[in-house]
Amino acid sequence: MSKEFGELTDIFTSDLVKRALAFAAMAHDGQSRKYSGEPYITHPVIVAGLVASVGGTKTMVAAALLHDVVEDCDVKIDILFAEFGQEVANLVYWLTDVSTFSDGNRIARKALDREHLAKAPAEAQTIKLADLIDNTSSIVKYDPDFAKVYMKEKLALLDVLTNGDTRLYARAAELVANYFKENANV
């Protein structure tokens, strides 16, 4: 069962989550979403809301808010450890791509990142499912050419995110299945 509104409010008013939101907003300051032009922080907030809605803990919600700061803002994991503790930093570590351009082409890099996520704890996989759900909507809507590549990657990613929340998994799987049903020629 999903969390009730009052419980969600409690999570978002916790000190840990408020600090994570402030940190993420500062780290992403000046960045915008590629397709919509919205402030980038809207994405981590949506991801955190999805995680909270399926019973995610304060630690998971904080990590969801911070999930892109290492990759996109050059924030080091040790800074997150010092600011938010080992649990949050550990989840962000699992959510951060491990591949680099020197690892080969996009296919090779995404395979390395999938292997990393396959070993991630259920909490990190749950956050990644929420991330996939939010990103899929905008990519499919605004960039149909890239969606052809992206959705194949997400289909493969679902194979390794089997320990995440079952409701978010079902929602992500439905988005991917619907895409391929509507784009059978891909």
Summary of the structure (lengths in Angstrom):
residues: 186
radius of gyration: 16.0
end to end distance: 35.6
largest distance: 48.8
contacts: 594
relative contact order: 0.12
helix: 72%
strand: 1%
